[in-house]
Amino acid sequence: MTEPVLSVRDLRVEFVTRRGVLKAIDGVSFDIAKGEVLGVVGESGAGKSVTGSAIIGLIDPPGRIAGGEIWLSGSRIDNLPPEEMRKVRGKRIGMIFQDPLTSLNPLYRIGEQLVETIQTHTDLSASAARRRAIELLAEVGIPAPERRIDGYPHEFSGGMRQRVVIALALCAEPELIIADEPTTALDVSVQAQIIALLKRLGRERGTAIMLITHDMGVIAETADRVAVMYAGRIAEIGPVRDVVQNPLHPYARGLMGAIPTLAQDADRLVQIPGSMPRLSAIPPGCPFHPRCPHAWERCTVDRPAPLPHGASQVACHLYDRNDPTAEAHQRMTHPPAEEGVAA
Ligand code: SF4
């Protein structure tokens, strides 16, 4: 088997507060292969963005990586000094955020920003870097790139700005791109174009892509595999077709039932009563048990480990072949317990 581009092992991220230590990420493990798009999905507060921030070394205090390992193409990166990590961030990991203006300086022409980034990471001369910038703008679908390269960010539409940010992320030919809600701020038709662009670029360049979103519709369109996160843990991870068409984890089932059309707001799950627990009140056992229609006593005390199931892994006792009662609970449904109260 070829080495994954990104390998996250038992990652733990904590926030130290006056009220105690809050576990934002608690034992998350996954890989992303060359040219693969891994969608990371879940409601607000599930830990998707914190996982992305940990990988790029940008967890701000009082947050800290409290355990686990992060490997990029075979080298460990979670323990690098800040200066080394800054180089990894620009050169080996590209980033695309929801708001393109996070990445673009409004005071500089986009060409200046692209050329500077290219020259930081390559030995190209200024004129060769400009030619490379024009090629990149053409590659991401900016019309008349020879002319638009001298425009300022405010002269571009939201969708075109996000294309420029993608070009900026590609300047150093990174092995991994982390895209955090890259289409959320865009019109529906533009969202589809940006998704198609990311997918094509990943395939053509062999870049691994971690696509973080709350929108299952975007995941279904783009990802090869999907990780469903809940309360800082992975509830289910597997090939996108399996997870979307035949989700195993009760939370994933609710999430898939809530796949919106691109025009709808996907922020809230209508199918599952209750909401994601606060970090200060994550229930013991399975964190989903107060909302789960299948929960039984074991779920309130025993944390489910990831279990292999087909090509997927699912953290749910219903799939524990060593538990003789599990199958019966698959068929049983109970009204969800009150939030924070054991079922
Ligand atoms: Fe969690 Fe139990 Fe429901 Fe599985 S059945 S999701 S372990 S509460």
Boltz pocket constraint, residues with backbone or C-beta under 6 A from the ligand:
constraints:
  - pocket:
      binder: B
      contacts: [[A, 249], [A, 250], [A, 251], [A, 286], [A, 287], [A, 288], [A, 289], [A, 290], [A, 292], [A, 293], [A, 294], [A, 295], [A, 296], [A, 299], [A, 302], [A, 304], [A, 315], [A, 316], [A, 317], [A, 318]]
      max_distance: 6.0
